[in-house]
Amino acid sequence: MTNLKFIVSGGGTGGHIYPAIAIANELRVQFPDCEILFVGAKDKMEMQKVPQSGYPIKGLWIAGLQRKLTLQNLMFPVKVIDSLLKSRSILISFKPDVVIGTGGFASGPLLKAASGMGIPTVIQEQNSFPGITNKLLSNKASVICVAYENLEKYFPKNKIRLTGNPVRQDLISIDNKKVDALTYFALDATKKTLLVLGGSLGARRINQLIAKELNFIVGQNIQVIWQCGKLYFEEYSHFNEQKNVKVVSFIDRMDLVYAAADVIVSRAGASSVSELCLVGKPVIFIPSPNVAEDHQTKNANAIVEKKGAILLKEYELDEKFQSTFSNLISNEKLQNELGTQIKKLAKPDATKEIVNEIIKLIKR
């Protein structure tokens, strides 16, 4: 198959963009001569991140609805119509074999236009609770690749493929990187390491928790790598003066930081959960309650129900964090059980499986 063309759309957050880029990279591995075009939302982070990854991108004039009456909301119908027309123009000009959407504002009008033109479409749904856009698109989609079981209540059963979420391939073999990780982060090999992850922007409530409990944590012979996010680094960087504490805004070697970690505290975004399954370390999930349909709690519960992690809700932190953390850090058996169970849920070949589903749709 030569001269294959694919359009990929995913944006708004890293959770949509990085799976889209991973799929594009795998398409390029399997079809070195293929052409790949991204479609995103103007002024969103994909307009910078995608070109940095070596792919061209076109932007649509689209944004989400605000929760209150604003001029932006009044413009929403106009933006949808404009984005549908622009999507149709892009599709006519580029002539893709398959269109893939990983979520975000732009994927809605693009996949809607593509399915209306008879072009095969693939939805890649990262969460255990789908967003409204993917639910609306599902009836016309050719295939829906999901990361969680029991999504038949939201999507047509015959279109669902349980593939998992695309993840960084360098996380697959971190077991032999422990020594390098300890050296890279200048850690003490005689202490256990707590890794705190709040996402690239940071998680306010998790940062508040760690600031409050830091002396308690370090007092249990623990060292801490605390990724507080770029929005909060100035506020919390002074904790770097404390022994056995490293505060960073961003981590560029996730493979090494996961290799160094003995216990992890994390939000429960879909991409993070998929990575943590692959890593196979004991995790305390603290889901963000401020996301659509509380989907982070649903993501975390899907792991907790399989005995693969511990879940603490934000309103429980003051009452339960110390006892939960103490019980986990002092209980090697529990740590091993959680690590073993979460690893059973990993899908390391997710990207390849998604691309295999795409290949089946190519009409050549």
Buried (B, 14 or more C-beta within 10 A) or exposed (E): EEEBBBBBBBBBBBBBBBBBBBBBBBBBEBBEEBBBBBBBBBEBBBBEBBEEBEBEBBBBBBBBEEEEEEEEBEEBEEBBEBBBEBBBEBBEEBEBBBBBBBBBBBBBBBBBBBBBBEBBBBBBBBBBBBBEBBBEBBEBBBBBBBBBEEBEEBBEEEBBBEBBBBBBBEBBEBEEBBEBBBEBBEBEEEBBBBBBBBBBBBBBBBBBBBBEBBEEBBEEEBBBBBBBBEBBBEBBEEBEEEEBBBBBBEBEBBBBBBBBBBBBBBBBBBBBBBBBBBBBBBBBBBBBEEBEEBBBBBBBBBBBEBEBBBBBBBEEBEEEBEEBBEEBBEEEEBBEBBBEBBBEBBBBEBBEBBBBBBBEBEEE
